[in-house]
Amino acid sequence: MDPSLDIGAKPDEGEEESRLLLRFSVPRDPVMVAEWVSFNVIDTERQDWRRGYAALKKFTQREQHARVPYDHKEGAQPLGQWIAEQRRAYGAGQMTGRRAARLEALGMLWSPADERFQENLAAARAYHDQHWTLCAPRTATALDKPIGQVLSNLRRPGALDKHPERTAALAAIDPDWNPAWSPEWQRHYAAARELLADEDVLPHVEPGVTVHGMDIGRWLEQQRQHTVWTGLTDGQRERLEQLGIQPLPLEQEAPAKPSKGASGAFERGVEAMPPAQGAYGLRDGPQGSCRDPGGRHRGQARSVPLQHQDPPRQAHAGAAGTARRARTGVGTVKTGALSLTVPVRGC
């Protein structure tokens, strides 16, 4: 019997055999044995690296990623600390290319910023799966990440100029993640696109039909208005046309609602003037003058500005009020919420 054994760790796939088959029955050069023991047995750094790599491989196979928390342990192996040490060695240029390539194959990210972006990218993907867009409101969250604020920051001008790979990763999820128009418009469009996706014939979506709290029916109605349609960009109109949305003909535009401002109230007051003359027993006389019942001239009529007042109560025209109007040559007409003081042409 010729006892023998292999000393050292078994090489991984693709690595050369570096173990020494030690035969106790065969004499060996003591210098050669000492050198081999130094590099393959006493070299604990290499063994530690192999153990760390094996623990990371186990972690990635189970979790499907290599984002290891700093305090995580894989069994007895402090894997999070080992990952931090590998990043330090890589940044200092102390890691071999072979080791770096093997770690990258497992999904290793060398920069903490890259790791955070990958976590946010996973949250963005989860949000898109539910909302069909990356134009999330600032308050939106996904996977416990403030993804709305994150995406808003990434849309700032120049935020990703030095990271084209990040821009490409976001565009792979949603080509319109950073549109030339407002994110709010894009959110409504994405909801409308999803709502109409399975329709062979474009249905009429009534106002009040909501998706994720957005009134898509009213939004579509607004987009078809001629004044809104002409204000859209070419890209916006192109996307609406792909859904079959076209602007309304001009003759179908919704009529403008009558004004409820001061001009409408003034017109109502003027229309109420002739009935008011009869109500107060006034007679038409020469324009610009007023005479008392005895025929005496009371002077030229005066223009008095309109005054806003509270809605009038029931009018009572007493003798004192009639006498005052006779003295001043003016009368007051109340209509709606206005009081109109006008020249009196007859007394």
Rosetta silent file (secondary structure, phi, psi, omega in degrees, C-alpha in Angstrom):
SEQUENCE: MDPSLDIGAKPDEGEEESRLLLRFSVPRDPVMVAEWVSFNVIDTERQDWRRGYAALKKFTQREQHARVPYDHKEGAQPLGQWIAEQRRAYGAGQMTGRRAARLEALGMLWSPADERFQENLAAARAYHDQHWTLCAPRTATALDKPIGQVLSNLRRPGALDKHPERTAALAAIDPDWNPAWSPEWQRHYAAARELLADEDVLPHVEPGVTVHGMDIGRWLEQQRQHTVWTGLTDGQRERLEQLGIQPLPLEQEAPAKPSKGASGAFERGVEAMPPAQGAYGLRDGPQGSCRDPGGRHRGQARSVPLQHQDPPRQAHAGAAGTARRARTGVGTVKTGALSLTVPVRGC
SCORE:     score description
SCORE:     0.000 S_00000001
   1 L     0.000  134.313 -177.015    0.000    0.000    0.000 S_00000001
   2 L  -117.995   87.274 -176.299    1.354    3.365   -0.988 S_00000001
   3 L   -64.956  140.855  177.154   -0.451    6.016    1.099 S_00000001
   4 E  -154.600  161.302  177.035   -0.775    9.443   -0.478 S_00000001
   5 E  -155.236  157.006  176.939   -2.964   12.506   -0.199 S_00000001
   6 E   -94.302  131.950 -179.738   -3.593   15.804   -1.930 S_00000001
   7 E  -108.691  132.145 -179.985   -2.721   18.879    0.061 S_00000001
   8 L   112.383  169.557 -178.724   -4.498   22.163   -0.596 S_00000001
   9 L   -77.660  144.433  179.131   -7.925   23.303   -1.762 S_00000001
  10 L   -66.462  133.672 -178.516   -9.491   21.675   -4.775 S_00000001
  11 L   -67.617  148.121  175.089   -9.278   23.985   -7.802 S_00000001
  12 L   -75.681  171.412 -178.802  -12.484   25.524   -9.143 S_00000001
  13 L   -61.543  129.939 -179.241  -13.713   24.856  -12.624 S_00000001
  14 L    91.846  -11.034  179.306  -11.306   26.272  -15.167 S_00000001
  15 L   -91.026  153.804  178.500   -8.405   26.566  -12.727 S_00000001
  16 L   -78.419  151.269  176.392   -5.191   24.622  -13.028 S_00000001
  17 L   -70.050  118.366 -179.537   -4.347   21.859  -10.599 S_00000001
  18 L  -117.225    1.183  179.970   -1.972   23.327   -8.029 S_00000001
  19 L   -77.224  153.491  179.089   -2.161   20.664   -5.336 S_00000001
  20 E  -106.539  125.753  175.434    0.800   18.448   -4.650 S_00000001
  21 E   -79.960  106.980 -175.631    0.314   14.710   -4.443 S_00000001
  22 E   -91.643  117.443  177.120    2.363   13.914   -1.388 S_00000001
  23 E  -106.940  116.930 -177.468    3.722   10.407   -1.304 S_00000001
  24 L   -70.245  -20.843 -178.629    5.274    9.541    1.988 S_00000001
  25 L   -85.385   -7.264 -177.702    7.179    6.640    0.441 S_00000001
  26 L  -108.057  127.105  178.984    8.887    8.909   -2.067 S_00000001
  27 L   -66.355  141.444  179.906   11.716   11.179   -0.863 S_00000001
  28 L  -125.435  154.255  176.194   11.153   14.914   -1.513 S_00000001
  29 L   -70.231  121.891 -178.574   13.430   17.914   -1.571 S_00000001
  30 H   -57.799  -35.150  179.656   12.901   19.668    1.800 S_00000001
  31 H   -66.024  -42.744 -179.370   13.205   23.123    0.177 S_00000001
  32 H   -65.975  -40.850  178.966   10.513   22.284   -2.379 S_00000001
  33 H   -65.353  -40.924 -179.785    8.179   20.932    0.307 S_00000001
  34 H   -64.098  -41.150  179.051    8.665   24.012    2.487 S_00000001
  35 H   -65.322  -41.030 -179.296    7.922   26.321   -0.447 S_00000001
  36 H   -65.860  -42.672  178.382    4.802   24.394   -1.357 S_00000001
  37 H   -62.608  -38.155 -179.076    3.526   24.444    2.221 S_00000001
  38 H   -62.463  -42.927 -175.323    4.153   28.206    2.382 S_00000001
  39 H   -85.239  -26.443 -171.638    2.097   28.960   -0.724 S_00000001
  40 H  -115.171  -15.676  179.876   -0.670   26.370   -0.397 S_00000001
  41 L  -115.241  -47.981 -176.292   -1.148   25.655    3.289 S_00000001
  42 L   -81.529  -18.856 -179.656    0.079   28.624    5.250 S_00000001
  43 L   -71.947   80.459 -176.141   -1.275   31.138    2.699 S_00000001
  44 H   -69.596  -25.912  179.929   -4.472   31.783    4.663 S_00000001
  45 H   -59.767  -42.383  179.870   -5.451   34.815    2.541 S_00000001
  46 H   -66.052  -40.370  178.931   -6.103   32.598   -0.444 S_00000001
  47 H   -66.454  -40.447  177.537   -8.129   30.185    1.646 S_00000001
  48 H   -61.317  -41.338  179.609  -10.142   33.026    3.142 S_00000001
  49 H   -63.449  -41.157  178.972  -10.878   34.365   -0.318 S_00000001
  50 H   -63.343  -40.799  178.804  -12.086   30.965   -1.476 S_00000001
  51 H   -65.191  -42.551  177.855  -14.364   30.672    1.536 S_00000001
  52 H   -63.054  -42.512  178.987  -15.766   34.175    0.944 S_00000001
  53 H   -62.512  -43.035  179.903  -16.320   33.476   -2.740 S_00000001
  54 H   -63.524  -39.800  178.594  -18.110   30.218   -1.944 S_00000001
  55 H   -66.638  -39.868  178.308  -20.355   31.994    0.576 S_00000001
  56 H   -65.616  -40.352  178.835  -21.194   34.742   -1.955 S_00000001
  57 H   -62.302  -41.111  177.578  -22.007   32.174   -4.611 S_00000001
  58 H   -63.749  -42.067  179.905  -24.365   30.429   -2.198 S_00000001
  59 H   -63.191  -46.813 -177.566  -26.001   33.761   -1.311 S_00000001
  60 H   -67.276  -33.494  177.471  -26.537   34.792   -4.947 S_00000001
  61 H   -66.744  -32.461 -179.735  -28.013   31.421   -5.878 S_00000001
  62 H   -83.872  -43.545 -173.096  -30.541   31.793   -3.091 S_00000001
  63 H   -95.646  -13.296 -179.388  -31.317   35.546   -3.281 S_00000001
  64 L    65.662   24.705  173.299  -30.778   36.114   -7.027 S_00000001
  65 L  -162.018  168.849 -178.336  -28.599   39.166   -6.368 S_00000001
  66 L  -115.414   24.682  179.174  -25.271   40.104   -4.789 S_00000001
  67 L   -86.880   88.292 -173.684  -26.462   43.042   -2.634 S_00000001
  68 L   -95.342  122.925  175.224  -25.189   41.746    0.696 S_00000001
  69 L   -60.411  151.569 -174.360  -25.839   43.853    3.835 S_00000001
  70 L   -62.653  -34.146 -176.126  -22.682   44.739    5.727 S_00000001
  71 L   -93.890    9.566 -176.986  -23.694   42.820    8.846 S_00000001
  72 L   -77.691  139.220  174.041  -24.899   39.697    7.019 S_00000001
  73 L  -119.588  134.717  175.229  -23.316   36.351    7.820 S_00000001
  74 E  -102.314   94.392 -170.780  -23.568   33.299    5.593 S_00000001
  75 L    70.537 -126.119  177.274  -23.247   30.586    8.174 S_00000001
  76 L   -91.569   -4.658 -176.861  -20.105   31.398   10.102 S_00000001
  77 E   -85.348  119.733  175.926  -18.706   33.503    7.250 S_00000001
  78 L   -73.707   79.474 -169.898  -19.054   37.305    7.805 S_00000001
  79 H   -66.142  -39.430 -179.397  -20.006   37.796    4.161 S_00000001
  80 H   -60.455  -42.473  178.021  -20.978   41.482    4.377 S_00000001
  81 H   -68.024  -36.643  178.637  -17.597   42.432    5.796 S_00000001
  82 H   -64.450  -39.500  177.617  -15.835   40.257    3.241 S_00000001
  83 H   -62.203  -44.050  179.431  -17.681   42.080    0.420 S_00000001
  84 H   -60.827  -38.198  178.520  -16.594   45.443    1.845 S_00000001
  85 H   -67.319  -36.831  177.914  -12.984   44.243    1.911 S_00000001
  86 H   -67.085  -37.587  176.877  -13.176   43.141   -1.714 S_00000001
  87 H   -64.589  -40.505  178.814  -14.475   46.575   -2.737 S_00000001
  88 H   -63.119  -44.099 -179.791  -11.607   48.215   -0.862 S_00000001
  89 H   -65.806  -38.834  179.883   -9.039   45.993   -2.556 S_00000001
  90 H   -65.682  -43.510 -179.846  -10.593   46.594   -5.980 S_00000001
  91 H   -66.023  -29.458  179.983  -10.593   50.372   -5.489 S_00000001
  92 L   -87.646    0.224 -179.691   -6.937   50.304   -4.377 S_00000001
  93 L    73.782   24.427 -177.531   -5.887   48.248   -7.403 S_00000001
  94 L  -103.720    9.957 -179.375   -4.874   45.293   -5.244 S_00000001
  95 L  -108.567  138.712  178.126   -7.211   42.719   -6.796 S_00000001
  96 L   -71.622  154.170  178.443   -6.263   40.491   -9.698 S_00000001
  97 H   -62.024  -32.817 -179.503   -8.317   40.664  -12.853 S_00000001
  98 H   -65.505  -44.121  178.812   -9.239   37.010  -12.498 S_00000001
  99 H   -65.883  -42.825  179.815  -10.801   37.516   -9.070 S_00000001
 100 H   -59.437  -43.180 -179.395  -12.616   40.658  -10.194 S_00000001
 101 H   -64.670  -39.266 -179.842  -14.101   38.843  -13.184 S_00000001
 102 H   -66.877  -38.080  177.671  -15.297   35.947  -11.027 S_00000001
 103 H   -70.347  -40.798  178.448  -17.007   38.307   -8.588 S_00000001
 104 H   -63.481  -31.313  177.445  -18.615   40.354  -11.370 S_00000001
 105 H   -64.673  -24.294  177.150  -20.001   37.145  -12.822 S_00000001
 106 L   -89.321   -0.748  179.687  -21.944   36.750   -9.565 S_00000001
 107 L    97.473   20.096 -178.362  -23.339   40.300   -9.852 S_00000001
 108 L   -66.577  134.236  174.719  -20.787   42.133   -7.728 S_00000001
 109 L  -113.546  125.405 -172.458  -21.102   45.950   -7.786 S_00000001
 110 L   -80.856  -28.498 -177.592  -17.939   47.787   -6.873 S_00000001
 111 L  -102.737  133.093  174.148  -19.461   51.187   -6.074 S_00000001
 112 H   -57.654  -33.919  177.733  -22.004   51.686   -3.257 S_00000001
 113 H   -64.669  -40.196  176.574  -23.679   54.266   -5.504 S_00000001
 114 H   -63.191  -37.582  179.801  -24.069   51.627   -8.220 S_00000001
 115 H   -65.630  -42.733  178.121  -25.548   49.287   -5.649 S_00000001
 116 H   -63.598  -39.663  179.153  -28.098   51.911   -4.547 S_00000001
 117 H   -63.163  -40.508  179.354  -29.039   52.584   -8.163 S_00000001
 118 H   -64.198  -37.469  176.567  -29.661   48.890   -8.754 S_00000001
 119 H   -64.885  -43.360  178.106  -31.915   48.763   -5.708 S_00000001
 120 H   -67.066  -34.376  178.533  -33.845   51.809   -6.971 S_00000001
 121 H   -64.561  -38.822  176.867  -33.994   50.284  -10.441 S_00000001
 122 H   -63.846  -39.323  176.955  -35.661   47.185   -8.992 S_00000001
 123 H   -66.438  -38.799  177.867  -38.210   49.449   -7.248 S_00000001
 124 H   -63.136  -39.632  178.736  -38.794   51.341  -10.499 S_00000001
 125 H   -64.365  -39.488  178.451  -39.453   48.067  -12.297 S_00000001
 126 H   -66.702  -39.802  177.918  -41.968   47.057   -9.623 S_00000001
 127 H   -64.778  -42.002 -179.446  -43.767   50.425   -9.901 S_00000001
 128 H   -63.792  -35.398  179.365  -43.930   50.154  -13.690 S_00000001
 129 H   -61.651  -27.905 -177.935  -45.472   46.691  -13.462 S_00000001
 130 H   -97.821  -27.584 -172.365  -48.415   48.200  -11.573 S_00000001
 131 H  -120.253   -4.838  173.341  -48.745   51.652  -13.171 S_00000001
 132 L    66.152   17.981  179.125  -47.349   51.170  -16.722 S_00000001
 133 L  -159.160  156.902  172.286  -45.128   54.245  -16.459 S_00000001
 134 L  -102.658    5.614  176.436  -42.092   55.578  -14.605 S_00000001
 135 L   -84.701   64.572 -175.668  -43.559   59.093  -14.396 S_00000001
 136 L   -77.918  148.632  171.317  -44.528   58.470  -10.798 S_00000001
 137 L   -64.765  159.532 -175.015  -45.752   61.250   -8.500 S_00000001
 138 L   -60.828  -26.930 -176.330  -43.220   62.403   -5.953 S_00000001
 139 L   -86.774   -0.385 -174.880  -45.045   60.625   -3.128 S_00000001
 140 L   -70.869  146.251  176.501  -45.004   57.192   -4.825 S_00000001
 141 L  -132.082  155.416  175.768  -43.246   54.263   -3.158 S_00000001
 142 E  -158.460  135.125 -178.128  -42.309   50.745   -4.262 S_00000001
 143 L    52.296   39.435  179.435  -40.380   48.008   -2.447 S_00000001
 144 L    62.658   22.141  176.745  -40.081   50.394    0.514 S_00000001
 145 E  -112.903  140.518  176.232  -38.202   52.878   -1.676 S_00000001
 146 L   -76.286   68.421 -169.207  -39.328   56.512   -2.284 S_00000001
 147 H   -64.734  -29.784  178.183  -39.304   55.796   -6.004 S_00000001
 148 H   -62.580  -46.781  178.740  -41.299   58.901   -6.939 S_00000001
 149 H   -68.213  -38.577  179.309  -38.693   61.233   -5.442 S_00000001
 150 H   -60.554  -48.453 -178.487  -35.820   59.107   -6.811 S_00000001
 151 H   -67.389  -35.639  176.697  -37.135   59.274  -10.389 S_00000001
 152 H   -61.832  -41.352  177.816  -37.872   62.980  -10.059 S_00000001
 153 H   -66.197  -38.194 -179.569  -34.246   63.575   -9.068 S_00000001
 154 H   -69.701  -22.494  178.551  -32.978   61.459  -11.968 S_00000001
 155 L   -81.823   -6.602  178.861  -35.057   63.548  -14.416 S_00000001
 156 L   -63.374  144.518 -179.166  -33.240   66.728  -13.437 S_00000001
 157 L   -56.867  128.793  176.635  -31.154   68.177  -16.294 S_00000001
 158 L    81.754    0.392 -175.492  -27.656   66.680  -16.270 S_00000001
 159 L   -64.146  -31.990 -176.484  -28.354   64.187  -13.470 S_00000001
 160 L  -118.105   20.357 -177.993  -27.270   61.193  -15.573 S_00000001
 161 L   -60.030  -33.839 -178.163  -24.869   62.817  -18.020 S_00000001
 162 L   -93.229    5.734 -177.331  -21.949   60.795  -16.610 S_00000001
 163 L  -135.736   67.569 -179.684  -23.937   57.559  -16.403 S_00000001
 164 H   -61.595  -27.034  179.624  -25.335   56.660  -19.833 S_00000001
 165 H   -67.383  -31.351  176.837  -25.707   53.048  -18.716 S_00000001
 166 H   -71.346  -40.892  176.188  -28.224   54.143  -16.073 S_00000001
 167 H   -58.814  -43.367  179.812  -30.200   56.107  -18.645 S_00000001
 168 H   -64.834  -36.714  179.839  -30.279   53.025  -20.860 S_00000001
 169 H   -66.496  -39.817  178.067  -31.456   50.852  -17.945 S_00000001
 170 H   -69.309  -41.528  179.333  -34.377   53.193  -17.206 S_00000001
 171 H   -65.819  -27.567  177.088  -35.295   53.490  -20.891 S_00000001
 172 H   -66.818  -28.203  176.589  -35.351   49.692  -21.147 S_00000001
 173 H   -82.075  -47.045 -177.800  -38.186   49.711  -18.591 S_00000001
 174 L  -145.998  107.855 -179.957  -40.062   52.751  -19.969 S_00000001
 175 L   -58.320  -25.866 -179.312  -38.887   54.623  -23.093 S_00000001
 176 L  -102.367   34.345 -177.789  -40.913   57.648  -21.914 S_00000001
 177 L   -69.025  -24.598  179.480  -39.510   57.697  -18.380 S_00000001
 178 L  -131.641   73.496 -172.497  -38.239   61.272  -18.934 S_00000001
 179 L   -74.384  163.936  177.680  -40.667   62.864  -21.432 S_00000001
 180 L   -77.089  -12.289  178.471  -40.392   66.299  -22.993 S_00000001
 181 L  -108.131 -172.358 -174.030  -43.831   67.119  -21.543 S_00000001
 182 L   -72.924  143.240  175.395  -45.106   66.985  -17.975 S_00000001
 183 H   -59.289  -31.352  179.368  -44.929   63.702  -16.036 S_00000001
 184 H   -63.257  -43.243  177.538  -48.571   64.249  -15.023 S_00000001
 185 H   -61.910  -41.411 -178.900  -49.675   64.189  -18.680 S_00000001
 186 H   -64.821  -36.479  177.361  -47.636   61.024  -19.232 S_00000001
 187 H   -62.220  -45.421  178.666  -49.280   59.326  -16.247 S_00000001
 188 H   -64.015  -41.358  179.823  -52.749   60.016  -17.652 S_00000001
 189 H   -63.111  -43.455 -179.363  -51.678   58.855  -21.105 S_00000001
 190 H   -61.966  -39.728  178.231  -50.234   55.596  -19.757 S_00000001
 191 H   -67.048  -41.063  177.847  -53.472   54.887  -17.884 S_00000001
 192 H   -65.142  -40.467  178.067  -55.546   55.666  -20.996 S_00000001
 193 H   -60.112  -42.678  179.600  -53.299   53.445  -23.123 S_00000001
 194 H   -68.928  -37.600 -179.419  -53.775   50.553  -20.724 S_00000001
 195 H   -64.598  -35.553 -176.158  -57.528   51.165  -20.534 S_00000001
 196 L  -100.138    6.184 -171.178  -57.895   51.055  -24.329 S_00000001
 197 L   -62.185  -40.062 -173.487  -55.249   48.397  -25.002 S_00000001
 198 L   -96.821   13.122 -177.416  -57.626   45.469  -25.606 S_00000001
 199 L   -96.299  123.294  175.884  -60.265   47.418  -27.545 S_00000001
 200 L   -74.831  -35.491  177.641  -60.601   46.703  -31.267 S_00000001
 201 L  -116.361  132.268 -176.660  -62.976   49.663  -31.674 S_00000001
 202 L   -62.788  117.160  178.660  -62.309   52.850  -29.762 S_00000001
 203 L   -82.449  165.107  173.884  -64.996   53.107  -27.069 S_00000001
 204 L   -90.476  114.892 -179.162  -66.410   56.316  -25.659 S_00000001
 205 L   -92.379  112.628 -177.474  -64.939   56.718  -22.199 S_00000001
 206 L   -70.424  144.708  170.551  -67.358   58.719  -20.090 S_00000001
 207 L   -56.175  138.319 -175.638  -66.051   61.355  -17.683 S_00000001
 208 L   107.631  -14.840  175.403  -65.841   59.787  -14.265 S_00000001
 209 L   -77.678  116.153 -173.911  -64.072   56.602  -15.419 S_00000001
 210 E  -112.659  149.971  173.576  -60.989   56.512  -13.206 S_00000001
 211 E  -133.944  121.071 -176.781  -57.756   54.520  -13.247 S_00000001
 212 L    52.418   38.410  177.631  -55.505   54.727  -10.173 S_00000001
 213 L    82.662   -0.421 -179.601  -57.539   57.725   -9.023 S_00000001
 214 E  -100.153  131.376  179.417  -57.194   59.636  -12.330 S_00000001
 215 E   -78.876   90.765 -175.639  -60.354   60.657  -14.225 S_00000001
 216 H   -72.522  -33.953  178.368  -59.352   59.305  -17.635 S_00000001
 217 H   -61.140  -47.135  179.228  -62.727   60.004  -19.227 S_00000001
 218 H   -67.685  -37.820  179.506  -62.551   63.704  -18.454 S_00000001
 219 H   -62.189  -44.982  178.189  -58.872   63.830  -19.425 S_00000001
 220 H   -63.181  -39.049  178.566  -59.583   62.320  -22.864 S_00000001
 221 H   -61.454  -40.553  178.772  -62.455   64.757  -23.339 S_00000001
 222 H   -67.538  -40.517 -178.821  -60.116   67.663  -22.616 S_00000001
 223 H   -62.852  -29.231 -177.422  -57.413   66.426  -24.992 S_00000001
 224 H   -80.462  -14.263  176.979  -59.906   66.362  -27.878 S_00000001
 225 L   -63.476  138.348 -172.812  -60.851   70.011  -27.437 S_00000001
 226 H   -59.252  -41.608 -177.920  -59.394   72.010  -30.323 S_00000001
 227 H   -66.497  -35.425  178.403  -57.676   74.577  -28.105 S_00000001
 228 H   -74.362  -43.443 -177.140  -56.000   71.829  -26.033 S_00000001
 229 H   -58.942  -44.296 -178.350  -55.106   69.664  -29.044 S_00000001
 230 H   -68.959  -20.297  178.829  -53.301   72.490  -30.844 S_00000001
 231 H   -86.273   -5.992  179.395  -51.300   73.199  -27.696 S_00000001
 232 L   -78.569  157.070  174.579  -49.881   69.658  -27.504 S_00000001
 233 L   -77.579  166.927  178.310  -46.452   68.759  -28.835 S_00000001
 234 H   -60.060  -39.244  179.643  -46.054   66.560  -31.897 S_00000001
 235 H   -64.088  -37.841  178.823  -45.023   63.663  -29.664 S_00000001
 236 H   -68.188  -45.978  179.601  -48.145   63.986  -27.538 S_00000001
 237 H   -63.385  -38.197  179.200  -50.479   64.143  -30.531 S_00000001
 238 H   -61.943  -41.228 -179.727  -48.710   61.174  -32.110 S_00000001
 239 H   -68.054  -38.974  177.307  -49.259   59.060  -29.006 S_00000001
 240 H   -66.478  -39.106  178.844  -52.934   59.998  -28.797 S_00000001
 241 H   -65.507  -31.939  176.138  -53.430   59.210  -32.477 S_00000001
 242 H   -64.020  -26.387  175.651  -51.907   55.774  -31.907 S_00000001
 243 L   -86.054   -4.724 -177.586  -54.765   55.158  -29.486 S_00000001
 244 L    90.524   10.056 -179.008  -57.291   56.357  -32.076 S_00000001
 245 L   -85.161  126.940  179.028  -57.873   59.686  -30.324 S_00000001
 246 L  -127.174  154.043  178.698  -58.638   62.563  -32.708 S_00000001
 247 L   -68.931  151.736  176.529  -59.600   66.192  -32.019 S_00000001
 248 L   -69.947  145.608  170.922  -63.273   67.117  -32.120 S_00000001
 249 L   -60.438  152.825 -176.144  -64.504   69.036  -35.188 S_00000001
 250 H   -58.848  -35.088 -177.578  -64.893   72.725  -34.449 S_00000001
 251 H   -71.208  -14.018  179.200  -68.705   72.563  -34.708 S_00000001
 252 H   -99.599    5.068  179.276  -68.740   69.953  -31.915 S_00000001
 253 L   -61.842  143.674  178.543  -66.737   72.039  -29.494 S_00000001
 254 L   -64.049  130.440 -179.528  -68.476   72.478  -26.148 S_00000001
 255 L   -64.134  147.275  179.464  -70.191   75.929  -26.072 S_00000001
 256 L   -68.522  138.731  179.589  -68.691   78.488  -23.778 S_00000001
 257 L   -74.673  142.219  179.387  -70.561   78.900  -20.519 S_00000001
 258 L   -61.263  145.512 -177.982  -72.175   82.330  -19.970 S_00000001
 259 L   -70.331  140.235  176.022  -70.163   84.658  -17.820 S_00000001
 260 L  -108.491   18.898 -176.267  -71.189   85.058  -14.219 S_00000001
 261 L   -84.067 -164.622 -175.779  -68.996   88.104  -13.660 S_00000001
 262 H   -66.029  -33.498 -177.618  -69.769   91.752  -13.110 S_00000001
 263 H   -63.665  -40.276  178.396  -70.573   92.430  -16.797 S_00000001
 264 H   -65.896  -38.607  178.326  -73.456   89.921  -16.756 S_00000001
 265 H   -66.127  -37.624  178.621  -74.802   91.422  -13.544 S_00000001
 266 H   -62.709  -43.973 -179.637  -74.614   94.899  -15.028 S_00000001
 267 H   -63.075  -38.246  177.533  -76.614   93.798  -18.077 S_00000001
 268 H   -64.989  -36.219  178.722  -79.268   92.280  -15.834 S_00000001
 269 H   -65.948  -40.836  179.451  -79.438   95.532  -13.911 S_00000001
 270 H   -64.370  -40.470  179.914  -79.919   97.572  -17.077 S_00000001
 271 H   -64.142  -25.981 -178.633  -82.678   95.221  -18.243 S_00000001
 272 L   -84.151   -4.760 -176.255  -84.459   95.763  -14.926 S_00000001
 273 H   -65.078  -49.388 -179.004  -84.536   99.558  -15.273 S_00000001
 274 H   -58.891  -46.021  177.007  -87.806   99.977  -17.264 S_00000001
 275 H   -60.286  -33.505 -179.388  -89.842   97.762  -14.889 S_00000001
 276 H   -66.525  -34.359  177.941  -88.356   99.665  -11.967 S_00000001
 277 H   -60.895  -42.609  178.177  -89.620  102.987  -13.357 S_00000001
 278 H   -68.325  -36.038 -178.442  -93.136  101.618  -13.349 S_00000001
 279 H   -64.774  -33.603 -179.662  -92.718  100.110   -9.906 S_00000001
 280 L   -94.676    4.938  178.638  -91.765  103.487   -8.443 S_00000001
 281 L    69.846   33.326 -177.732  -94.419  105.414  -10.391 S_00000001
 282 L   -89.965  146.024  178.763  -91.832  107.318  -12.449 S_00000001
 283 L  -114.253  147.485  175.477  -92.733  109.133  -15.687 S_00000001
 284 L   -70.637  135.230  176.548  -90.493  109.786  -18.682 S_00000001
 285 L  -131.306 -171.679  177.010  -89.551  113.406  -19.025 S_00000001
 286 L   -57.947  136.169 -177.735  -87.047  115.411  -21.078 S_00000001
 287 L   -60.118  133.867  176.094  -83.718  113.612  -21.101 S_00000001
 288 L    86.435    9.127 -179.751  -81.259  114.964  -18.562 S_00000001
 289 E  -137.999  166.305  178.430  -83.859  116.731  -16.402 S_00000001
 290 E  -147.102  133.003  179.967  -86.200  116.040  -13.532 S_00000001
 291 E  -124.437  146.309  177.019  -89.316  117.972  -12.461 S_00000001
 292 L   -80.748  173.318 -177.722  -91.377  117.681   -9.353 S_00000001
 293 L   -56.368  -22.187  178.607  -95.164  117.159   -9.535 S_00000001
 294 L   -83.382   -1.411  177.530  -95.600  120.946   -9.692 S_00000001
 295 L    89.990    2.564 -178.304  -93.584  121.117  -12.914 S_00000001
 296 L   -78.245  143.382 -178.976  -90.584  122.863  -11.398 S_00000001
 297 E   -71.337  131.064 -177.042  -87.165  122.030  -12.850 S_00000001
 298 E  -106.326    1.130  176.260  -85.065  119.920  -10.453 S_00000001
 299 E   106.597  174.291 -177.414  -81.750  120.017  -12.307 S_00000001
 300 E   -73.762  149.314  176.841  -79.657  117.733  -14.491 S_00000001
 301 L   -72.243  149.710 -179.645  -79.541  113.985  -13.914 S_00000001
 302 L  -117.650  144.476  175.184  -76.390  112.576  -12.377 S_00000001
 303 L   -88.493  130.522 -178.620  -74.637  109.299  -13.075 S_00000001
 304 L  -120.838  132.681 -176.099  -73.987  107.278   -9.937 S_00000001
 305 L   -66.173  158.327  175.646  -71.617  104.255   -9.920 S_00000001
 306 L   -70.515  148.557  177.807  -72.786  100.694   -9.310 S_00000001
 307 E  -132.040  130.366  174.332  -72.412   99.328   -5.813 S_00000001
 308 E   -75.812  132.397  177.234  -72.253   95.661   -4.788 S_00000001
 309 L  -134.613  168.455  175.286  -74.623   94.884   -1.937 S_00000001
 310 L   -67.708  157.643  178.363  -75.912   91.824   -0.187 S_00000001
 311 L   -52.656  132.552 -172.543  -78.948   90.119   -1.765 S_00000001
 312 L   -72.505  151.146  169.756  -81.940   92.455   -1.121 S_00000001
 313 L   -88.154 -176.143  179.932  -84.785   91.724    1.174 S_00000001
 314 L   -58.958  127.852 -176.993  -88.411   92.484    0.284 S_00000001
 315 L   -75.156  138.866  174.492  -88.544   96.081   -0.939 S_00000001
 316 L  -128.176  112.403 -178.680  -90.743   98.546    0.925 S_00000001
 317 L   -95.091   91.147  179.940  -91.212  101.913   -0.788 S_00000001
 318 L   -84.124  175.914 -177.709  -92.357  104.184    2.044 S_00000001
 319 H   -66.207  -34.159 -179.136  -93.255  107.810    1.871 S_00000001
 320 H   -66.733  -40.112  179.327  -89.861  108.865    3.250 S_00000001
 321 H   -66.374  -38.648  178.941  -88.019  106.974    0.566 S_00000001
 322 H   -64.944  -41.537  179.879  -90.189  108.479   -2.191 S_00000001
 323 H   -64.073  -40.254 -179.496  -89.592  111.979   -0.877 S_00000001
 324 H   -63.621  -41.259  178.123  -85.818  111.416   -0.762 S_00000001
 325 H   -65.516  -35.476  178.980  -85.767  110.268   -4.381 S_00000001
 326 H   -65.899  -36.389 -179.795  -87.846  113.287   -5.352 S_00000001
 327 H   -71.471  -41.187 -173.361  -85.322  115.611   -3.684 S_00000001
 328 H   -88.312  -20.999 -179.905  -82.175  114.025   -5.136 S_00000001
 329 L    77.876   17.896  177.202  -83.446  113.187   -8.588 S_00000001
 330 E  -130.876  156.163  177.175  -82.060  109.629   -8.473 S_00000001
 331 E  -130.210  159.952 -179.053  -83.617  106.228   -7.922 S_00000001
 332 E  -116.461  127.036  177.981  -82.283  102.842   -6.832 S_00000001
 333 E  -112.078  123.838  179.915  -83.032   99.632   -8.733 S_00000001
 334 E  -105.830  127.684  178.015  -82.207   96.375   -6.931 S_00000001
 335 E  -146.204  126.726 -179.675  -81.655   93.207   -8.949 S_00000001
 336 L    62.222 -129.148 -179.129  -79.887   90.061   -7.833 S_00000001
 337 L   -99.820   13.803 -176.316  -76.885   90.970   -5.722 S_00000001
 338 E  -115.609  152.602  171.056  -76.514   94.482   -7.226 S_00000001
 339 E  -119.949  119.490 -175.470  -77.951   97.863   -6.404 S_00000001
 340 E  -109.299  115.567  178.769  -78.131  100.149   -9.446 S_00000001
 341 E   -98.035  122.426 -169.919  -78.548  103.839   -8.781 S_00000001
 342 E  -129.319  157.982  174.882  -79.837  105.582  -11.917 S_00000001
 343 E   -64.882  141.750  177.234  -80.985  109.033  -12.991 S_00000001
 344 L   -98.560  123.161 -176.147  -84.702  109.614  -12.543 S_00000001
 345 L   -89.668  -16.360  179.407  -86.317  111.089  -15.649 S_00000001
 346 L  -145.048  149.594 -176.397  -89.676  111.869  -14.158 S_00000001
 347 L  -119.110    0.000    0.000  -90.880  112.658  -10.647 S_00000001
